[in-house]
């Protein structure tokens, strides 16, 4: 007669550590340039015409007829040009940095105990 007792104990410990670091950076530069040119022009033309006719008739022993025609033309041209230039430059800079850190720790412990008894 033989008696055999066998006991097995196994302990397994597994630890997993995940570390993930992600850094995202974005730099945005936006420049806006506004150029506005306005030209205003005004032209004035004024013309004046004046005509005078004078006739004189004198009768005596001799007859004289004298006629005078005078015409006056005056023209004025005035031009006004005004130019305005507006320049506006606006610059915007935005910096965004986001950092994410993920840490995950998982630990598993498994115990297994097996006992066998053999009797012969």
C-alpha positions in Angstrom: 0.0 0.0 0.0 1.4 3.4 -1.0 0.0 6.8 -0.4 1.1 9.6 -2.6 0.1 13.2 -1.9 1.1 15.8 -4.4 0.3 19.4 -3.9 1.0 22.0 -6.5 0.6 25.7 -5.8 1.2 28.2 -8.6 0.9 31.9 -8.2 1.2 34.1 -11.2 1.3 37.8 -10.9 1.3 39.9 -14.0 1.5 43.7 -14.0 1.1 45.7 -17.1 1.8 49.4 -17.2 0.8 51.5 -20.3 2.0 55.0 -20.5 1.1 57.0 -23.5 2.0 60.7 -23.8 0.7 62.6 -26.8 1.6 66.2 -27.3 -0.2 68.2 -29.9 0.8 71.6 -30.8 -0.7 74.0 -33.3 0.4 77.5 -34.1 -1.9 79.5 -36.3 -0.9 82.8 -37.7 -3.4 84.8 -39.6 -2.6 88.1 -41.2 -5.3 90.2 -42.8 -4.4 93.2 -44.9 -7.1 95.6 -45.8 -6.2 98.2 -48.5 -8.9 100.6 -49.5 -8.4 103.2 -52.1 -11.1 105.7 -52.8 -10.7 108.2 -55.6 -13.3 110.9 -55.8 -13.2 113.2 -58.7 -15.5 116.1 -59.5 -15.3 118.2 -62.7 -17.2 121.4 -63.1 -17.5 123.1 -66.4 -19.2 126.5 -66.5 -19.5 128.4 -69.7 -20.9 131.8 -70.0 -21.8 133.4 -73.3 -22.9 137.0 -73.4 -23.7 138.7 -76.7 -24.4 142.4 -77.1 -25.7 143.9 -80.2 -26.0 147.7 -80.4 -27.2 149.5 -83.5 -27.2 153.2 -83.9 -28.9 154.9 -86.8 -28.4 158.6 -87.2 -29.9 160.4 -90.1 -28.9 163.8 -91.1 -27.7 165.0 -94.4 -25.6 161.9 -94.3 -26.7 158.5 -93.0 -24.5 156.5 -90.7 -25.2 153.0 -89.7 -23.0 151.5 -87.1 -23.5 148.0 -85.7 -21.4 146.6 -82.9 -21.4 142.9 -82.0 -19.5 141.9 -79.1 -19.4 138.3 -77.9 -17.7 137.2 -74.8 -17.1 133.5 -74.0 -15.7 132.5 -70.7 -15.1 128.9 -69.8 -13.9 127.7 -66.4 -12.9 124.1 -65.8 -12.2 123.1 -62.2 -11.2 119.5 -61.4 -10.8 118.2 -57.9 -9.3 114.8 -57.2 -9.0 113.5 -53.7 -7.3 110.2 -53.1 -7.5 108.4 -49.8 -5.6 105.2 -49.0 -6.3 103.2 -45.9 -4.0 100.3 -45.0 -4.8 98.2 -41.9 -2.8 95.2 -41.0 -4.1 92.9 -38.3 -2.1 89.9 -37.2 -3.5 87.3 -34.9 -1.4 84.5 -33.4 -2.9 81.7 -31.5 -0.9 78.9 -29.9 -2.5 75.8 -28.6 -0.6 73.0 -26.9 -2.5 70.1 -25.5 -0.8 67.4 -23.6 -2.5 64.1 -22.7 -1.0 61.5 -20.5 -2.7 58.1 -20.2 -1.5 55.7 -17.5 -3.2 52.4 -17.1 -2.0 49.8 -14.6 -3.6 46.4 -14.6 -2.6 43.7 -12.1 -3.7 40.2 -12.3 -3.1 37.6 -9.6 -4.1 34.0 -10.2 -3.7 31.3 -7.7 -4.2 27.6 -8.5 -3.9 25.0 -5.9 -4.3 21.3 -6.9 -4.0 18.4 -4.5 -3.9 14.8 -5.6 -4.2 11.8 -3.4 -3.3 8.5 -4.9 -3.8 5.4 -2.8 -2.5 2.0 -4.0 
